[in-house]
């Protein structure tokens, strides 16, 4: 059995991956917590009448809670724009041996053992190869085959590596 589908990478899916990757790492979590704490201090200072200090804390909160995600969005756009393989659709085929990635006349097989984890976001299923590299399967492109893709992943990867919690 195999499952085949094509994906045209867009900045929307790259941004989804980058958000997930950033905010599940310690540095991203610390940044988000720092942003919320800055916002809390801002509210405390503003309600106490210390507007000068409140504005400083508001700027810190904006830095953590707005500027960081905006920078990720900009980086996602640049990565998709500047990566030659994202300019054309990629064809993925999940087989008993692994995932075959095809584009034009080139193909690469990534065996199931090479994947370090499988996770899902609201928009995609991510198959990590190492710590920072992943294959992105947007749910939109899997369509009716979404359940089959999940079955293949669950069948061929150890349960402790699969953290897919979103059901289509």
Rosetta silent file (secondary structure, phi, psi, omega in degrees, C-alpha in Angstrom):
SEQUENCE: XXXXXXXXXXXXXXXXXXXXXXXXXXXXXXXXXXXXXXXXXXXXXXXXXXXXXXXXXXXXXXXXXXXXXXXXXXXXXXXXXXXXXXXXXXXXXXXXXXXXXXXXXXXXXXXXXXXXXXXXXXXXXXXXXXXXXXXXXXXXXXXXXXXXXXXXXXXXXXXXXXXXXXXX
SCORE:     score description
SCORE:     0.000 S_00000001
   1 L     0.000  142.268  173.966    0.000    0.000    0.000 S_00000001
   2 L  -143.885  158.679  178.350    1.148    3.551   -0.685 S_00000001
   3 E  -126.275  128.900 -177.455   -0.329    7.037   -0.396 S_00000001
   4 E  -124.092  140.038  173.174    0.540    9.745   -2.928 S_00000001
   5 E  -160.519  160.932  178.370   -0.161   13.471   -3.005 S_00000001
   6 E  -109.317  149.267  179.724    1.396   16.708   -4.229 S_00000001
   7 E  -132.596  129.662  169.240    2.265   19.774   -2.174 S_00000001
   8 L  -104.363  109.638 -177.639    2.968   23.305   -3.321 S_00000001
   9 L   -66.882  135.216  176.968    4.811   24.881   -0.408 S_00000001
  10 L  -127.834  165.403  179.200    3.550   28.326    0.554 S_00000001
  11 H   -65.097  -26.153  177.754    4.614   30.839    3.169 S_00000001
  12 H   -61.723  -45.185 -179.230    1.399   30.018    5.088 S_00000001
  13 H   -74.895  -34.374  177.216    2.524   26.420    5.675 S_00000001
  14 H   -66.651  -40.473  178.173    6.136   27.398    6.317 S_00000001
  15 H   -63.553  -42.061  177.281    4.942   29.961    8.893 S_00000001
  16 H   -58.053  -45.606  177.750    2.770   27.309   10.545 S_00000001
  17 H   -62.448  -47.036 -177.460    5.842   25.049   10.805 S_00000001
  18 H   -64.168  -39.520  176.435    8.048   27.871   12.127 S_00000001
  19 H   -61.050  -49.131  178.999    5.468   28.882   14.750 S_00000001
  20 H   -57.976  -51.148 -175.243    5.160   25.290   15.944 S_00000001
  21 H   -62.348  -43.673 -178.383    8.901   24.755   15.937 S_00000001
  22 H   -66.676  -46.831 -173.265    9.682   28.046   17.692 S_00000001
  23 H   -86.650    5.562  169.604    7.022   27.856   20.394 S_00000001
  24 L  -107.712    0.518  174.222    7.734   24.228   21.304 S_00000001
  25 L   -96.207  155.813 -177.418   11.401   25.027   21.950 S_00000001
  26 H   -57.563  -43.059 -177.362   12.553   26.433   25.288 S_00000001
  27 H   -63.821  -39.487  178.434   13.608   29.812   23.825 S_00000001
  28 H   -67.139  -40.981  177.760   10.211   30.342   22.187 S_00000001
  29 H   -64.296  -43.280  179.113    8.361   29.386   25.345 S_00000001
  30 H   -61.882  -41.313  178.030   10.511   31.705   27.446 S_00000001
  31 H   -61.826  -42.615  179.954    9.826   34.541   24.981 S_00000001
  32 H   -66.193  -43.487  178.625    6.070   33.968   25.140 S_00000001
  33 H   -64.039  -42.407  178.814    6.070   33.828   28.943 S_00000001
  34 H   -61.159  -40.333  178.609    8.238   36.962   29.092 S_00000001
  35 H   -62.343  -43.709  178.935    5.772   38.734   26.800 S_00000001
  36 H   -65.620  -41.402  178.165    2.811   37.811   28.986 S_00000001
  37 H   -64.065  -41.753  177.380    4.692   38.909   32.113 S_00000001
  38 H   -61.523  -39.371  178.238    5.598   42.241   30.479 S_00000001
  39 H   -63.986  -40.276  178.515    1.939   42.705   29.579 S_00000001
  40 H   -64.816  -42.771  178.675    0.931   42.011   33.193 S_00000001
  41 H   -65.735  -39.499  176.237    3.463   44.533   34.508 S_00000001
  42 H   -55.615  -49.016 -178.861    2.218   47.055   31.923 S_00000001
  43 H   -62.059  -40.587  178.730   -1.351   46.647   33.184 S_00000001
  44 H   -63.003  -47.029 -179.513   -0.225   46.991   36.800 S_00000001
  45 H   -66.420  -40.913 -177.921    1.783   50.148   36.068 S_00000001
  46 H   -65.906  -42.969  179.475   -0.970   51.654   33.883 S_00000001
  47 H   -72.280  -21.296  177.221   -3.690   51.107   36.480 S_00000001
  48 L   -85.782   -4.473  176.620   -1.347   52.504   39.140 S_00000001
  49 L    92.184   -2.338 -179.578   -0.935   55.713   37.163 S_00000001
  50 L   -89.344   77.972 -172.332    2.761   55.287   36.268 S_00000001
  51 H   -68.766  -31.048 -179.963    2.292   55.776   32.525 S_00000001
  52 H   -65.435  -47.097  177.710    5.973   56.264   31.705 S_00000001
  53 H   -67.504  -37.683  179.930    6.915   52.880   33.180 S_00000001
  54 H   -59.449  -43.275 -179.518    3.738   51.359   31.730 S_00000001
  55 H   -64.288  -37.299  177.381    4.742   52.384   28.193 S_00000001
  56 H   -62.783  -44.504  179.275    8.175   50.822   28.634 S_00000001
  57 H   -68.534  -33.423  176.528    6.602   47.524   29.714 S_00000001
  58 H   -64.850  -41.303  178.192    4.102   47.725   26.842 S_00000001
  59 H   -61.887  -40.528  177.292    6.990   48.075   24.387 S_00000001
  60 H   -62.995  -43.176  179.745    8.633   44.977   25.893 S_00000001
  61 H   -62.825  -42.716  178.608    5.374   43.035   25.588 S_00000001
  62 H   -62.341  -41.273  178.710    4.983   44.104   21.950 S_00000001
  63 H   -56.489  -49.197 -177.467    8.544   43.022   21.238 S_00000001
  64 H   -75.083  -40.417 -170.673    7.908   39.507   22.558 S_00000001
  65 H   -95.236  -17.451 -178.723    4.285   39.006   21.501 S_00000001
  66 H  -118.443  -49.231 -175.216    4.095   40.851   18.168 S_00000001
  67 H   -66.542  -43.352  179.846    7.558   41.429   16.728 S_00000001
  68 H   -59.971  -50.384  176.598    8.790   37.838   17.184 S_00000001
  69 H   -62.185  -35.835  177.824    5.831   36.237   15.347 S_00000001
  70 H   -63.077  -42.284  177.526    6.062   38.938   12.657 S_00000001
  71 H   -62.528  -38.876  176.856    9.752   38.116   12.170 S_00000001
  72 H   -62.757  -40.876  179.721    8.871   34.425   11.831 S_00000001
  73 H   -63.299  -42.930  178.303    6.287   35.304    9.185 S_00000001
  74 H   -64.071  -43.357  178.487    8.863   37.359    7.269 S_00000001
  75 H   -64.209  -37.544  178.641   11.433   34.551    7.504 S_00000001
  76 H   -62.571  -45.461  178.600    8.843   32.026    6.270 S_00000001
  77 H   -59.415  -45.712 -178.890    8.109   34.177    3.201 S_00000001
  78 H   -65.229  -40.520 -178.887   11.812   34.559    2.456 S_00000001
  79 H   -64.062  -44.384  179.415   12.526   30.872    2.908 S_00000001
  80 H   -65.758  -42.986 -178.417    9.775   29.819    0.498 S_00000001
  81 H   -65.138  -38.794 -173.108   10.771   32.514   -1.993 S_00000001
  82 H   -96.146   -0.199  179.434   14.513   31.712   -1.861 S_00000001
  83 L  -100.131  111.530 -175.778   14.366   27.904   -1.754 S_00000001
  84 H   -54.025  -38.444 -176.607   14.456   26.542   -5.317 S_00000001
  85 H   -68.958  -17.343  178.756   12.663   23.281   -4.445 S_00000001
  86 H   -86.623   -1.285 -178.504    9.641   25.218   -3.133 S_00000001
  87 H   -80.116  -18.749  178.946    9.078   26.902   -6.499 S_00000001
  88 L  -127.059  158.415  178.259    7.441   23.788   -7.964 S_00000001
  89 L   -62.397  145.923  174.027    5.104   21.200   -6.436 S_00000001
  90 E  -104.443  138.574  175.227    6.675   18.306   -4.534 S_00000001
  91 E  -103.905  129.544  177.782    5.189   14.842   -4.850 S_00000001
  92 E  -112.559  138.801  173.308    5.196   12.691   -1.736 S_00000001
  93 E  -132.616  117.050  176.617    4.589    8.962   -1.668 S_00000001
  94 E   -89.870  121.472 -178.250    4.361    7.164    1.649 S_00000001
  95 L  -121.974 -179.401  177.127    5.347    3.515    1.171 S_00000001
  96 L   -63.481  -28.036 -177.485    6.119    0.542    3.396 S_00000001
  97 L   -87.140  -31.391 -176.808    9.820    1.549    3.312 S_00000001
  98 E   165.480 -150.779 -178.779    9.464    5.290    3.924 S_00000001
  99 E  -114.159  124.365  176.167    8.603    8.548    2.210 S_00000001
 100 E   -97.901  128.324  177.392    9.643    9.170   -1.380 S_00000001
 101 E  -110.092  124.345 -178.579    9.998   12.829   -2.324 S_00000001
 102 E  -125.203  143.922  172.108    9.871   13.565   -6.051 S_00000001
 103 E  -156.175  127.878 -174.894   10.270   16.693   -8.103 S_00000001
 104 L    53.402 -122.863 -178.380   10.909   16.806  -11.831 S_00000001
 105 L  -102.210   12.914 -179.690   13.331   13.949  -12.539 S_00000001
 106 E  -107.261  147.863  173.984   14.786   13.765   -9.017 S_00000001
 107 E  -148.570  153.418  179.254   13.656   11.590   -6.130 S_00000001
 108 E  -140.679  136.092  176.692   14.819   10.822   -2.609 S_00000001
 109 E  -103.252  127.323  173.480   13.737    8.059   -0.238 S_00000001
 110 E  -113.412  116.467 -176.376   13.656    8.837    3.470 S_00000001
 111 E   -73.412  156.518 -179.869   13.196    5.643    5.448 S_00000001
 112 H   -58.009  -32.142 -179.497   10.795    5.495    8.378 S_00000001
 113 H   -67.637  -23.349 -178.891   13.784    4.954   10.705 S_00000001
 114 H   -74.675  -18.850 -178.611   15.204    8.340    9.635 S_00000001
 115 L   -81.562  131.808 -177.798   12.248   10.237   11.101 S_00000001
 116 L   -91.610  -27.353  175.076   12.772   11.420   14.662 S_00000001
 117 E  -165.704  158.173  175.464    9.173   12.472   15.367 S_00000001
 118 E  -126.735  128.125 -179.568    5.794   13.107   13.803 S_00000001
 119 E  -136.289  168.026  175.266    3.567   15.929   15.053 S_00000001
 120 E  -129.714  151.213  173.278    0.563   17.859   13.851 S_00000001
 121 L  -118.686 -174.891  177.205   -0.407   21.495   13.880 S_00000001
 122 L   -64.219  -27.595 -174.687   -3.723   23.014   12.946 S_00000001
 123 L  -109.758  -20.554 -169.842   -2.667   23.152    9.301 S_00000001
 124 E  -145.099  165.401  166.681   -0.083   20.394    8.774 S_00000001
 125 E  -110.040  131.240 -177.691    1.482   17.104    9.711 S_00000001
 126 E  -113.746  127.181  174.334    5.218   17.446   10.293 S_00000001
 127 E  -110.106  108.431 -177.952    7.684   14.582    9.941 S_00000001
 128 E   -80.384  137.033  171.753   10.967   15.612   11.545 S_00000001
 129 E  -118.352   96.854 -173.663   14.285   14.389   10.204 S_00000001
 130 L    86.436 -165.807 -172.965   16.654   15.455   12.954 S_00000001
 131 L   -79.568  -35.619 -174.062   16.132   18.383   15.276 S_00000001
 132 L  -123.924   -7.301 -179.142   15.231   21.216   12.886 S_00000001
 133 E   -99.997  135.026 -178.796   14.527   19.689    9.470 S_00000001
 134 E  -146.250  154.099  168.875   11.037   18.461    8.685 S_00000001
 135 E   -94.307  132.859 -176.930    8.799   17.434    5.845 S_00000001
 136 E  -107.441  118.831  175.444    5.600   19.475    5.878 S_00000001
 137 E  -108.037   95.273  176.774    2.368   17.776    4.781 S_00000001
 138 E   -62.201  132.929 -178.651   -0.341   20.462    4.651 S_00000001
 139 H   -57.821  -35.259 -179.493   -3.687   18.879    5.560 S_00000001
 140 H   -58.040  -37.919 -177.758   -5.305   20.729    2.661 S_00000001
 141 H   -81.490  -22.343  178.118   -3.156   18.830    0.138 S_00000001
 142 H   -77.261  -30.561  177.056   -3.725   15.421    1.706 S_00000001
 143 H    52.033 -126.488 -177.992   -7.480   15.843    1.374 S_00000001
 144 H   -64.937  -18.077 -176.500   -9.322   12.528    1.520 S_00000001
 145 H   -87.664    1.885 -177.236   -6.037   10.705    2.106 S_00000001
 146 H   -52.823  -49.642 -179.130   -5.433   12.337    5.496 S_00000001
 147 H   -62.116  -38.852  178.542   -6.568    9.263    7.463 S_00000001
 148 H   -65.480  -39.681  177.773   -4.435    6.978    5.265 S_00000001
 149 H   -61.099  -47.186  179.132   -1.395    9.203    5.848 S_00000001
 150 H   -60.861  -40.264  178.154   -1.940    9.024    9.617 S_00000001
 151 H   -60.772  -43.970  179.584   -2.317    5.232    9.405 S_00000001
 152 H   -61.605  -44.659 -179.193    0.982    4.940    7.516 S_00000001
 153 H   -63.799  -48.953 -178.985    2.758    7.119   10.084 S_00000001
 154 H   -64.459  -32.431 -179.126    1.286    5.249   13.066 S_00000001
 155 H   -73.645  -36.422 -170.711    2.052    1.883   11.452 S_00000001
 156 H  -105.408   -5.179  177.709    5.678    2.610   10.581 S_00000001
 157 L  -118.009  145.965  177.976    6.909    4.829   13.403 S_00000001
 158 L   -61.270  140.276 -177.694    7.278    3.898   17.076 S_00000001
 159 H   -52.435  -35.105 -178.230    4.362    5.267   19.178 S_00000001
 160 H   -68.480  -17.014  178.072    6.708    7.341   21.361 S_00000001
 161 H   -92.590  -10.536 -175.631    7.801    9.305   18.263 S_00000001
 162 E  -103.501  116.082  179.394    4.256   10.074   17.077 S_00000001
 163 E  -125.246   59.879  179.803    2.556   13.070   18.673 S_00000001
 164 L  -102.869  113.994 -174.674   -0.335   13.648   16.313 S_00000001
 165 L  -114.842  -13.345 -179.362   -3.333   14.855   18.253 S_00000001
 166 L   -87.993  125.622  175.469   -5.403   16.704   15.638 S_00000001
 167 L  -100.289  135.525 -176.206   -8.038   14.617   13.923 S_00000001
 168 L   -64.620    0.000    0.000   -9.154   15.908   10.518 S_00000001
